[in-house]
């Protein structure tokens, strides 16, 4: 999934073809997004996305993040990680 690459912060992304290259052979007509509209779809508020989504808040949902912060000396950021 394209969005996952942004989350993982890889050192490098290698790809072997482009949309223009594969277009004569393949149509990316996915149910909830097409590759050429993925980022526009992803940028929408979750309520407006084609993929049905439901928000069910839970008090404990952020416990894993609190634990991560605790284990990292109270820091919210990864030391040495690139930032925008």
Secondary structure, 3 states (H helix, E strand, C coil): CHHHHHHHCCCCCCCCCCHHHHCCCCCCCCCCCCHHHHHHHHHCCHHHCCCCCCCCCCHHHHHHHHHHHHHCCCCCCCCCCCCC
